[in-house]
Amino acid sequence: MFDDIAGLSRAELEREVRYWRSQSLLLARDFADVRADLARHAAEIGQLRAQLLSYAEDLNREYQLVRQRTIELERLLVATVGALANSIEARDPYTRGHTDRVARITIAFCDRLGWKRERLSIARMGALLHDIGKIGVPDAILRKPGRLTPEEYELMKQHTTIGAQILQGIDALVPAIPFVLYHHERWDGKGYPHGLAGEEIPIEGRILAIVDTFDAMTSVRVYREPLSMEAAVAEIRRCAGTQFDPDLVPEFVGLYEDGLIHRALQEEVTRELYAI
């Protein structure tokens, strides 16, 4: 078309006008089509948004159901674990209550170390089951009212590996195995079953070694009187770097000095500690 209309004749000018009018009509139709497309897309987006909101509500309902089932299964697992632990203590009258106390103190200790919910739940299981392998130890040894002979002690030491083998067959309890298998290892490498030393010992075993020993020292045994908590803590501090992890011992001492061991052993906080 012409760029300069000054020299156009009337006929040429009318032709120019008709051209641009036709272009305007075409453009108007294009705009109408675009608007129709936009309206259609807006409606589709609205429908999609409604569908997504519906899906989100469905997913939230499913999540709540799964979460509730998970909580129920975890409670059932804890009850089962507790029953297993109690079955062992029923065979060993000299350690009655030991498992429960160890579990309470272990949870408090791990909480002080900054462990989160999932790890605390595993710690609870591991502490409750740490002596489950004693199911494979003869009653004559478990119930013996005195010190064990070297031969009997060798049989007793097998409870760590027996316990680990038992848990190996239960997927939900496999994460608790390090508590069961390594809680009699020593920092200096003189423990059992593998004679691991230092940080070769998984943290779970190093933690439970302290707690288990503390409760053993403060509990009644037929061959000795129990130590006071203060005396037991002093002994644990003395054995830092030989029997126990020297970095964990100050944390455990702090747990005692802050009154958190006493608190963990109070009956009224048991449910709170176990409701992880």
C-alpha positions, 0 to 999 in steps of 0.5 A, spaced: 500 500 500 501 507 499 506 510 504 504 517 502 497 519 501 498 526 499 498 525 491 492 519 491 486 520 487 479 519 490 479 512 487 485 510 490 484 513 497 477 510 497 481 503 495 486 505 501 480 506 506 477 499 503 483 495 504 484 498 511 477 497 513 478 490 511 484 489 515 481 492 521 475 487 520 480 481 520 484 484 526 477 484 530 475 477 528 482 475 530 481 479 537 475 476 538 478 469 537 483 470 542 478 473 547 474 466 546 480 462 546 482 466 553 475 465 556 476 457 554 483 457 557 480 460 563 474 456 564 479 450 563 484 453 568 478 454 573 476 446 572 483 444 573 484 448 579 478 445 582 480 438 580 487 440 583 484 442 590 479 436 590 486 432 589 489 435 594 483 434 599 483 427 597 491 426 598 490 430 605 485 425 607 489 419 605 495 422 609 491 422 615 489 415 614 496 413 613 499 417 619 494 414 623 495 407 621 503 408 622 501 411 629 497 405 631 502 400 628 508 403 632 504 403 638 503 395 637 510 395 635 512 398 642 507 394 645 510 387 642 517 390 644 515 391 651 512 384 651 519 381 649 523 385 653 519 383 659 519 376 657 527 376 658 526 380 665 521 374 667 527 369 666 532 374 670 529 376 676 536 380 678 535 385 672 527 386 673 526 393 671 533 394 668 530 394 661 525 400 662 530 404 666 535 403 660 530 405 655 528 411 659 535 414 660 537 412 653 531 416 650 533 422 655 540 422 653 539 421 646 534 427 646 540 431 650 545 429 644 540 433 639 537 426 636 530 427 632 524 424 633 525 418 628 532 417 631 529 417 638 524 412 636 529 407 634 533 409 640 527 407 644 527 400 640 534 399 641 534 400 649 528 396 650 531 390 646 538 391 648 538 384 652 533 380 647 539 375 646 538 373 653 533 369 650 538 364 648 542 364 654 540 358 659 536 359 665 542 356 670 546 362 668 541 368 667 538 366 674 545 364 678 545 367 684 553 369 684 558 371 679 559 367 673 565 362 671 569 364 665 565 359 661 559 361 663 561 368 662 563 366 655 556 363 654 553 370 657 557 374 652 553 371 646 547 374 648 549 380 643 550 376 637 544 372 638 540 379 639 542 381 633 540 375 629 533 375 632 532 382 630 535 381 623 529 377 621 524 383 623 525 389 618 522 394 622 527 392 628 533 392 623 535 399 625 535 398 632 541 392 631 547 397 633 544 398 640 543 390 641 550 388 638 555 393 640 553 395 647 558 391 650 564 394 646 569 398 649 573 405 647 579 401 648 577 395 644 577 390 650 569 389 649 565 384 645 563 381 641 568 384 636 573 388 640 572 394 636 575 401 639 574 408 639 569 411 633 569 404 630 564 402 635 557 405 632 554 411 636 548 407 638 553 402 642 557 407 645 551 411 648 548 404 651 554 402 654 554 408 658 547 407 660 547 400 661 553 400 665 550 406 669 544 402 671 547 396 672 552 399 678 545 403 681 541 396 681 541 391 686 545 385 685 545 378 689 553 379 690 553 386 691 550 392 694 548 398 689 552 404 688 549 411 689 547 415 682 553 420 684 558 414 685 556 411 679 557 417 675 564 418 678 566 411 676 563 413 669 567 419 669 573 415 671 573 410 665 572 415 660 577 414 654 578 407 657 571 403 657 567 409 655 567 414 649 570 421 652 566 425 648 560 422 650 561 422 658 561 429 659 554 429 656 552 424 660 555 427 667 551 433 665 544 429 664 545 427 671 547 434 674 541 437 670 537 432 674 534 429 667 536 422 669 532 423 676 526 426 671 527 420 666 526 415 671 519 418 674 513 414 673 509 420 671 514 422 665 514 415 662 509 416 657 511 422 655 518 419 654 515 413 650 510 417 646 515 419 641 
